[in-house]
Every structure is written in structure tokens, then in C-alpha cells.
Amino acid sequence: METYSLLRQFADSWMLLFLFTFFFGVVVWAFRPGASKLYEDTANIPFRHADKPAAGEASQPEAQK
């Protein structure tokens, strides 16, 4: 059996099963019950300093011309 045929059979059977299992695992991991707090915190990053600038930004010198 030549190499191409062997790799093709492997990709059509076991690799397909492995990739489907990996995909299903990633989906389950992303939608697990404890992940919503983490994702909510990450989604709110742009709004953390909405009322005043972050402390580190005021101390940085402006770009010189």
C-alpha cells in the first residue's frame, strides 16, 4: 500500500473521529457553567475606565514632534 493511500484512509477514519471529538470538547469547554463569569469580565474590558482614565495613562509623556 502506498503512503498516500495509507494516510488517506487514516484521515478518513481515525483523524476524522479525533477532530470531531476535539471540536466537541472545545464547545463543551467554552459553554461550561463556570465560564460565563470569565467571559463577562473579558467582555467588559473596554468599559473598565469609562468614568476616568487609567492611572498609568496620565503619567506617560506625550509624543515629541
PDB file of N, CA, C and O in Angstrom:
ATOM      1  N   MET A   1       0.853  -1.176   0.000  1.00  0.00           N
ATOM      2  CA  MET A   1       0.000   0.000   0.000  1.00  0.00           C
ATOM      3  C   MET A   1       0.899   1.240   0.000  1.00  0.00           C
ATOM      4  O   MET A   1       1.819   1.342   0.812  1.00  0.00           O
ATOM      5  N   GLU A   2       0.642   2.146  -0.879  1.00  0.00           N
ATOM      6  CA  GLU A   2       1.471   3.338  -0.954  1.00  0.00           C
ATOM      7  C   GLU A   2       1.136   4.319   0.175  1.00  0.00           C
ATOM      8  O   GLU A   2       0.098   4.195   0.825  1.00  0.00           O
ATOM      9  N   THR A   3       1.993   5.257   0.394  1.00  0.00           N
ATOM     10  CA  THR A   3       1.873   6.182   1.523  1.00  0.00           C
ATOM     11  C   THR A   3       0.620   7.041   1.423  1.00  0.00           C
ATOM     12  O   THR A   3      -0.062   7.249   2.426  1.00  0.00           O
ATOM     13  N   TYR A   4       0.311   7.534   0.253  1.00  0.00           N
ATOM     14  CA  TYR A   4      -0.864   8.391   0.089  1.00  0.00           C
ATOM     15  C   TYR A   4      -2.144   7.661   0.475  1.00  0.00           C
ATOM     16  O   TYR A   4      -2.984   8.210   1.188  1.00  0.00           O
ATOM     17  N   SER A   5      -2.293   6.439   0.013  1.00  0.00           N
ATOM     18  CA  SER A   5      -3.498   5.662   0.326  1.00  0.00           C
ATOM     19  C   SER A   5      -3.604   5.383   1.818  1.00  0.00           C
ATOM     20  O   SER A   5      -4.692   5.443   2.391  1.00  0.00           O
ATOM     21  N   LEU A   6      -2.485   5.082   2.440  1.00  0.00           N
ATOM     22  CA  LEU A   6      -2.481   4.827   3.878  1.00  0.00           C
ATOM     23  C   LEU A   6      -2.875   6.073   4.666  1.00  0.00           C
ATOM     24  O   LEU A   6      -3.706   6.002   5.572  1.00  0.00           O
ATOM     25  N   LEU A   7      -2.281   7.209   4.323  1.00  0.00           N
ATOM     26  CA  LEU A   7      -2.619   8.453   5.013  1.00  0.00           C
ATOM     27  C   LEU A   7      -4.051   8.877   4.720  1.00  0.00           C
ATOM     28  O   LEU A   7      -4.714   9.436   5.594  1.00  0.00           O
ATOM     29  N   ARG A   8      -4.533   8.630   3.537  1.00  0.00           N
ATOM     30  CA  ARG A   8      -5.909   8.973   3.187  1.00  0.00           C
ATOM     31  C   ARG A   8      -6.907   8.151   4.000  1.00  0.00           C
ATOM     32  O   ARG A   8      -7.909   8.685   4.477  1.00  0.00           O
ATOM     33  N   GLN A   9      -6.640   6.871   4.155  1.00  0.00           N
ATOM     34  CA  GLN A   9      -7.514   6.027   4.968  1.00  0.00           C
ATOM     35  C   GLN A   9      -7.483   6.460   6.435  1.00  0.00           C
ATOM     36  O   GLN A   9      -8.516   6.482   7.102  1.00  0.00           O
ATOM     37  N   PHE A  10      -6.294   6.804   6.930  1.00  0.00           N
ATOM     38  CA  PHE A  10      -6.178   7.271   8.311  1.00  0.00           C
ATOM     39  C   PHE A  10      -6.944   8.570   8.504  1.00  0.00           C
ATOM     40  O   PHE A  10      -7.647   8.725   9.503  1.00  0.00           O
ATOM     41  N   ALA A  11      -6.824   9.501   7.574  1.00  0.00           N
ATOM     42  CA  ALA A  11      -7.524  10.785   7.680  1.00  0.00           C
ATOM     43  C   ALA A  11      -9.028  10.607   7.579  1.00  0.00           C
ATOM     44  O   ALA A  11      -9.775  11.329   8.240  1.00  0.00           O
ATOM     45  N   ASP A  12      -9.482   9.683   6.783  1.00  0.00           N
ATOM     46  CA  ASP A  12     -10.923   9.449   6.620  1.00  0.00           C
ATOM     47  C   ASP A  12     -11.540   8.738   7.815  1.00  0.00           C
ATOM     48  O   ASP A  12     -12.756   8.799   7.999  1.00  0.00           O
ATOM     49  N   SER A  13     -10.749   8.078   8.619  1.00  0.00           N
ATOM     50  CA  SER A  13     -11.334   7.311   9.718  1.00  0.00           C
ATOM     51  C   SER A  13     -10.956   7.890  11.081  1.00  0.00           C
ATOM     52  O   SER A  13     -11.760   8.592  11.695  1.00  0.00           O
ATOM     53  N   TRP A  14      -9.777   7.612  11.548  1.00  0.00           N
ATOM     54  CA  TRP A  14      -9.385   7.973  12.916  1.00  0.00           C
ATOM     55  C   TRP A  14      -9.167   9.468  13.102  1.00  0.00           C
ATOM     56  O   TRP A  14      -9.532  10.014  14.144  1.00  0.00           O
ATOM     57  N   MET A  15      -8.593  10.127  12.136  1.00  0.00           N
ATOM     58  CA  MET A  15      -8.360  11.566  12.281  1.00  0.00           C
ATOM     59  C   MET A  15      -9.684  12.319  12.277  1.00  0.00           C
ATOM     60  O   MET A  15      -9.834  13.302  13.001  1.00  0.00           O
ATOM     61  N   LEU A  16     -10.631  11.881  11.487  1.00  0.00           N
ATOM     62  CA  LEU A  16     -11.955  12.494  11.491  1.00  0.00           C
ATOM     63  C   LEU A  16     -12.613  12.338  12.858  1.00  0.00           C
ATOM     64  O   LEU A  16     -13.208  13.284  13.375  1.00  0.00           O
ATOM     65  N   LEU A  17     -12.509  11.163  13.435  1.00  0.00           N
ATOM     66  CA  LEU A  17     -13.058  10.918  14.770  1.00  0.00           C
ATOM     67  C   LEU A  17     -12.344  11.777  15.811  1.00  0.00           C
ATOM     68  O   LEU A  17     -12.996  12.350  16.684  1.00  0.00           O
ATOM     69  N   PHE A  18     -11.031  11.872  15.735  1.00  0.00           N
ATOM     70  CA  PHE A  18     -10.263  12.686  16.674  1.00  0.00           C
ATOM     71  C   PHE A  18     -10.636  14.164  16.567  1.00  0.00           C
ATOM     72  O   PHE A  18     -10.854  14.817  17.587  1.00  0.00           O
ATOM     73  N   LEU A  19     -10.712  14.695  15.361  1.00  0.00           N
ATOM     74  CA  LEU A  19     -11.033  16.111  15.184  1.00  0.00           C
ATOM     75  C   LEU A  19     -12.460  16.423  15.613  1.00  0.00           C
ATOM     76  O   LEU A  19     -12.705  17.497  16.163  1.00  0.00           O
ATOM     77  N   PHE A  20     -13.404  15.524  15.382  1.00  0.00           N
ATOM     78  CA  PHE A  20     -14.766  15.727  15.862  1.00  0.00           C
ATOM     79  C   PHE A  20     -14.802  15.739  17.386  1.00  0.00           C
ATOM     80  O   PHE A  20     -15.478  16.577  17.983  1.00  0.00           O
ATOM     81  N   THR A  21     -14.081  14.819  18.017  1.00  0.00           N
ATOM     82  CA  THR A  21     -14.016  14.772  19.477  1.00  0.00           C
ATOM     83  C   THR A  21     -13.365  16.035  20.032  1.00  0.00           C
ATOM     84  O   THR A  21     -13.825  16.573  21.039  1.00  0.00           O
ATOM     85  N   PHE A  22     -12.312  16.509  19.396  1.00  0.00           N
ATOM     86  CA  PHE A  22     -11.641  17.735  19.824  1.00  0.00           C
ATOM     87  C   PHE A  22     -12.584  18.935  19.703  1.00  0.00           C
ATOM     88  O   PHE A  22     -12.663  19.752  20.620  1.00  0.00           O
ATOM     89  N   PHE A  23     -13.292  19.045  18.589  1.00  0.00           N
ATOM     90  CA  PHE A  23     -14.244  20.133  18.386  1.00  0.00           C
ATOM     91  C   PHE A  23     -15.341  20.101  19.439  1.00  0.00           C
ATOM     92  O   PHE A  23     -15.672  21.135  20.020  1.00  0.00           O
ATOM     93  N   PHE A  24     -15.905  18.933  19.691  1.00  0.00           N
ATOM     94  CA  PHE A  24     -16.950  18.792  20.689  1.00  0.00           C
ATOM     95  C   PHE A  24     -16.420  19.160  22.083  1.00  0.00           C
ATOM     96  O   PHE A  24     -17.133  19.785  22.868  1.00  0.00           O
ATOM     97  N   GLY A  25     -15.190  18.780  22.389  1.00  0.00           N
ATOM     98  CA  GLY A  25     -14.579  19.140  23.671  1.00  0.00           C
ATOM     99  C   GLY A  25     -14.398  20.636  23.822  1.00  0.00           C
ATOM    100  O   GLY A  25     -14.631  21.174  24.904  1.00  0.00           O
ATOM    101  N   VAL A  26     -13.989  21.321  22.770  1.00  0.00           N
ATOM    102  CA  VAL A  26     -13.820  22.774  22.818  1.00  0.00           C
ATOM    103  C   VAL A  26     -15.161  23.464  23.021  1.00  0.00           C
ATOM    104  O   VAL A  26     -15.248  24.422  23.790  1.00  0.00           O
ATOM    105  N   VAL A  27     -16.196  23.001  22.353  1.00  0.00           N
ATOM    106  CA  VAL A  27     -17.531  23.584  22.509  1.00  0.00           C
ATOM    107  C   VAL A  27     -18.040  23.379  23.927  1.00  0.00           C
ATOM    108  O   VAL A  27     -18.583  24.308  24.524  1.00  0.00           O
ATOM    109  N   VAL A  28     -17.878  22.186  24.475  1.00  0.00           N
ATOM    110  CA  VAL A  28     -18.310  21.917  25.845  1.00  0.00           C
ATOM    111  C   VAL A  28     -17.524  22.771  26.821  1.00  0.00           C
ATOM    112  O   VAL A  28     -18.099  23.307  27.768  1.00  0.00           O
ATOM    113  N   TRP A  29     -16.215  22.910  26.612  1.00  0.00           N
ATOM    114  CA  TRP A  29     -15.377  23.719  27.497  1.00  0.00           C
ATOM    115  C   TRP A  29     -15.783  25.199  27.439  1.00  0.00           C
ATOM    116  O   TRP A  29     -15.794  25.875  28.469  1.00  0.00           O
ATOM    117  N   ALA A  30     -16.111  25.697  26.268  1.00  0.00           N
ATOM    118  CA  ALA A  30     -16.476  27.110  26.131  1.00  0.00           C
ATOM    119  C   ALA A  30     -17.822  27.423  26.774  1.00  0.00           C
ATOM    120  O   ALA A  30     -18.020  28.527  27.282  1.00  0.00           O
ATOM    121  N   PHE A  31     -18.749  26.471  26.759  1.00  0.00           N
ATOM    122  CA  PHE A  31     -20.077  26.703  27.306  1.00  0.00           C
ATOM    123  C   PHE A  31     -20.285  26.062  28.679  1.00  0.00           C
ATOM    124  O   PHE A  31     -21.424  25.858  29.099  1.00  0.00           O
ATOM    125  N   ARG A  32     -19.210  25.746  29.372  1.00  0.00           N
ATOM    126  CA  ARG A  32     -19.352  25.167  30.710  1.00  0.00           C
ATOM    127  C   ARG A  32     -19.944  26.204  31.660  1.00  0.00           C
ATOM    128  O   ARG A  32     -19.807  27.403  31.414  1.00  0.00           O
ATOM    129  N   PRO A  33     -20.592  25.775  32.728  1.00  0.00           N
ATOM    130  CA  PRO A  33     -21.290  26.714  33.617  1.00  0.00           C
ATOM    131  C   PRO A  33     -20.387  27.756  34.268  1.00  0.00           C
ATOM    132  O   PRO A  33     -20.829  28.890  34.458  1.00  0.00           O
ATOM    133  N   GLY A  34     -19.166  27.436  34.614  1.00  0.00           N
ATOM    134  CA  GLY A  34     -18.289  28.385  35.292  1.00  0.00           C
ATOM    135  C   GLY A  34     -17.634  29.403  34.384  1.00  0.00           C
ATOM    136  O   GLY A  34     -16.984  30.327  34.874  1.00  0.00           O
ATOM    137  N   ALA A  35     -17.781  29.267  33.083  1.00  0.00           N
ATOM    138  CA  ALA A  35     -17.082  30.139  32.153  1.00  0.00           C
ATOM    139  C   ALA A  35     -17.777  31.474  31.940  1.00  0.00           C
ATOM    140  O   ALA A  35     -17.145  32.417  31.464  1.00  0.00           O
ATOM    141  N   SER A  36     -19.048  31.584  32.274  1.00  0.00           N
ATOM    142  CA  SER A  36     -19.784  32.818  31.966  1.00  0.00           C
ATOM    143  C   SER A  36     -19.223  34.027  32.721  1.00  0.00           C
ATOM    144  O   SER A  36     -19.201  35.129  32.174  1.00  0.00           O
ATOM    145  N   LYS A  37     -18.771  33.844  33.958  1.00  0.00           N
ATOM    146  CA  LYS A  37     -18.191  34.966  34.706  1.00  0.00           C
ATOM    147  C   LYS A  37     -16.891  35.435  34.059  1.00  0.00           C
ATOM    148  O   LYS A  37     -16.645  36.636  33.949  1.00  0.00           O
ATOM    149  N   LEU A  38     -16.070  34.497  33.637  1.00  0.00           N
ATOM    150  CA  LEU A  38     -14.810  34.838  32.973  1.00  0.00           C
ATOM    151  C   LEU A  38     -15.069  35.588  31.672  1.00  0.00           C
ATOM    152  O   LEU A  38     -14.422  36.599  31.398  1.00  0.00           O
ATOM    153  N   TYR A  39     -16.005  35.101  30.876  1.00  0.00           N
ATOM    154  CA  TYR A  39     -16.298  35.749  29.600  1.00  0.00           C
ATOM    155  C   TYR A  39     -16.946  37.114  29.809  1.00  0.00           C
ATOM    156  O   TYR A  39     -16.705  38.038  29.032  1.00  0.00           O
ATOM    157  N   GLU A  40     -17.760  37.248  30.843  1.00  0.00           N
ATOM    158  CA  GLU A  40     -18.375  38.546  31.140  1.00  0.00           C
ATOM    159  C   GLU A  40     -17.305  39.562  31.541  1.00  0.00           C
ATOM    160  O   GLU A  40     -17.360  40.719  31.125  1.00  0.00           O
ATOM    161  N   ASP A  41     -16.341  39.134  32.342  1.00  0.00           N
ATOM    162  CA  ASP A  41     -15.254  40.020  32.746  1.00  0.00           C
ATOM    163  C   ASP A  41     -14.416  40.441  31.537  1.00  0.00           C
ATOM    164  O   ASP A  41     -14.049  41.610  31.415  1.00  0.00           O
ATOM    165  N   THR A  42     -14.118  39.510  30.659  1.00  0.00           N
ATOM    166  CA  THR A  42     -13.349  39.813  29.458  1.00  0.00           C
ATOM    167  C   THR A  42     -14.113  40.739  28.524  1.00  0.00           C
ATOM    168  O   THR A  42     -13.513  41.620  27.908  1.00  0.00           O
ATOM    169  N   ALA A  43     -15.408  40.561  28.409  1.00  0.00           N
ATOM    170  CA  ALA A  43     -16.225  41.396  27.522  1.00  0.00           C
ATOM    171  C   ALA A  43     -16.309  42.834  28.017  1.00  0.00           C
ATOM    172  O   ALA A  43     -16.526  43.744  27.217  1.00  0.00           O
ATOM    173  N   ASN A  44     -16.142  43.060  29.320  1.00  0.00           N
ATOM    174  CA  ASN A  44     -16.254  44.400  29.888  1.00  0.00           C
ATOM    175  C   ASN A  44     -14.927  45.149  29.968  1.00  0.00           C
ATOM    176  O   ASN A  44     -14.884  46.234  30.549  1.00  0.00           O
ATOM    177  N   ILE A  45     -13.858  44.621  29.414  1.00  0.00           N
ATOM    178  CA  ILE A  45     -12.551  45.285  29.455  1.00  0.00           C
ATOM    179  C   ILE A  45     -12.603  46.699  28.866  1.00  0.00           C
ATOM    180  O   ILE A  45     -12.026  47.599  29.478  1.00  0.00           O
ATOM    181  N   PRO A  46     -13.243  46.960  27.740  1.00  0.00           N
ATOM    182  CA  PRO A  46     -13.250  48.327  27.194  1.00  0.00           C
ATOM    183  C   PRO A  46     -13.969  49.340  28.086  1.00  0.00           C
ATOM    184  O   PRO A  46     -13.750  50.543  27.945  1.00  0.00           O
ATOM    185  N   PHE A  47     -14.808  48.882  28.986  1.00  0.00           N
ATOM    186  CA  PHE A  47     -15.593  49.792  29.805  1.00  0.00           C
ATOM    187  C   PHE A  47     -15.060  49.954  31.226  1.00  0.00           C
ATOM    188  O   PHE A  47     -15.732  50.576  32.050  1.00  0.00           O
ATOM    189  N   ARG A  48     -13.903  49.430  31.541  1.00  0.00           N
ATOM    190  CA  ARG A  48     -13.389  49.466  32.909  1.00  0.00           C
ATOM    191  C   ARG A  48     -13.089  50.885  33.371  1.00  0.00           C
ATOM    192  O   ARG A  48     -13.347  51.214  34.529  1.00  0.00           O
ATOM    193  N   HIS A  49     -12.560  51.721  32.516  1.00  0.00           N
ATOM    194  CA  HIS A  49     -12.181  53.082  32.892  1.00  0.00           C
ATOM    195  C   HIS A  49     -13.055  54.093  32.152  1.00  0.00           C
ATOM    196  O   HIS A  49     -12.547  55.086  31.632  1.00  0.00           O
ATOM    197  N   ALA A  50     -14.335  53.853  32.103  1.00  0.00           N
ATOM    198  CA  ALA A  50     -15.240  54.725  31.366  1.00  0.00           C
ATOM    199  C   ALA A  50     -15.433  56.067  32.061  1.00  0.00           C
ATOM    200  O   ALA A  50     -15.603  57.084  31.388  1.00  0.00           O
ATOM    201  N   ASP A  51     -15.410  56.095  33.404  1.00  0.00           N
ATOM    202  CA  ASP A  51     -15.646  57.344  34.117  1.00  0.00           C
ATOM    203  C   ASP A  51     -14.388  58.188  34.262  1.00  0.00           C
ATOM    204  O   ASP A  51     -14.495  59.412  34.334  1.00  0.00           O
ATOM    205  N   LYS A  52     -13.208  57.593  34.310  1.00  0.00           N
ATOM    206  CA  LYS A  52     -11.946  58.343  34.371  1.00  0.00           C
ATOM    207  C   LYS A  52     -10.850  57.505  33.722  1.00  0.00           C
ATOM    208  O   LYS A  52     -10.944  56.278  33.688  1.00  0.00           O
ATOM    209  N   PRO A  53      -9.825  58.151  33.215  1.00  0.00           N
ATOM    210  CA  PRO A  53      -8.748  57.394  32.561  1.00  0.00           C
ATOM    211  C   PRO A  53      -7.983  56.542  33.569  1.00  0.00           C
ATOM    212  O   PRO A  53      -8.014  56.802  34.772  1.00  0.00           O
ATOM    213  N   ALA A  54      -7.317  55.551  33.074  1.00  0.00           N
ATOM    214  CA  ALA A  54      -6.499  54.705  33.939  1.00  0.00           C
ATOM    215  C   ALA A  54      -5.360  55.532  34.522  1.00  0.00           C
ATOM    216  O   ALA A  54      -4.945  56.521  33.917  1.00  0.00           O
ATOM    217  N   ALA A  55      -4.857  55.149  35.668  1.00  0.00           N
ATOM    218  CA  ALA A  55      -3.819  55.906  36.369  1.00  0.00           C
ATOM    219  C   ALA A  55      -2.517  55.969  35.579  1.00  0.00           C
ATOM    220  O   ALA A  55      -1.831  56.990  35.617  1.00  0.00           O
ATOM    221  N   GLY A  56      -2.164  54.922  34.876  1.00  0.00           N
ATOM    222  CA  GLY A  56      -0.904  54.883  34.144  1.00  0.00           C
ATOM    223  C   GLY A  56      -0.879  55.766  32.914  1.00  0.00           C
ATOM    224  O   GLY A  56       0.202  56.154  32.471  1.00  0.00           O
ATOM    225  N   GLU A  57      -2.015  56.095  32.351  1.00  0.00           N
ATOM    226  CA  GLU A  57      -2.050  56.882  31.117  1.00  0.00           C
ATOM    227  C   GLU A  57      -1.682  58.342  31.359  1.00  0.00           C
ATOM    228  O   GLU A  57      -1.080  58.960  30.481  1.00  0.00           O
ATOM    229  N   ALA A  58      -2.014  58.913  32.495  1.00  0.00           N
ATOM    230  CA  ALA A  58      -1.748  60.324  32.767  1.00  0.00           C
ATOM    231  C   ALA A  58      -0.268  60.589  32.988  1.00  0.00           C
ATOM    232  O   ALA A  58       0.205  61.694  32.719  1.00  0.00           O
ATOM    233  N   SER A  59       0.468  59.606  33.469  1.00  0.00           N
ATOM    234  CA  SER A  59       1.879  59.827  33.774  1.00  0.00           C
ATOM    235  C   SER A  59       2.794  59.624  32.570  1.00  0.00           C
ATOM    236  O   SER A  59       3.984  59.926  32.652  1.00  0.00           O
ATOM    237  N   GLN A  60       2.277  59.130  31.478  1.00  0.00           N
ATOM    238  CA  GLN A  60       3.099  58.910  30.293  1.00  0.00           C
ATOM    239  C   GLN A  60       3.280  60.213  29.532  1.00  0.00           C
ATOM    240  O   GLN A  60       2.311  60.939  29.307  1.00  0.00           O
ATOM    241  N   PRO A  61       4.524  60.520  29.127  1.00  0.00           N
ATOM    242  CA  PRO A  61       4.757  61.760  28.373  1.00  0.00           C
ATOM    243  C   PRO A  61       4.173  61.671  26.959  1.00  0.00           C
ATOM    244  O   PRO A  61       4.123  60.596  26.362  1.00  0.00           O
ATOM    245  N   GLU A  62       3.741  62.799  26.446  1.00  0.00           N
ATOM    246  CA  GLU A  62       3.201  62.837  25.086  1.00  0.00           C
ATOM    247  C   GLU A  62       4.330  62.696  24.084  1.00  0.00           C
ATOM    248  O   GLU A  62       5.490  62.966  24.396  1.00  0.00           O
ATOM    249  N   ALA A  63       3.984  62.271  22.876  1.00  0.00           N
ATOM    250  CA  ALA A  63       4.987  62.107  21.822  1.00  0.00           C
ATOM    251  C   ALA A  63       5.543  63.460  21.415  1.00  0.00           C
ATOM    252  O   ALA A  63       4.792  64.415  21.214  1.00  0.00           O
ATOM    253  N   GLN A  64       6.868  63.537  21.295  1.00  0.00           N
ATOM    254  CA  GLN A  64       7.520  64.784  20.915  1.00  0.00           C
ATOM    255  C   GLN A  64       7.554  64.895  19.407  1.00  0.00           C
ATOM    256  O   GLN A  64       7.686  63.900  18.694  1.00  0.00           O
ATOM    257  N   LYS A  65       7.430  66.147  18.925  1.00  0.00           N
ATOM    258  CA  LYS A  65       7.437  66.373  17.466  1.00  0.00           C
ATOM    259  C   LYS A  65       8.809  66.616  16.965  1.00  0.00           C
ATOM    260  O   LYS A  65       9.002  66.824  15.767  1.00  0.00           O
TER     261      LYS A  65
END
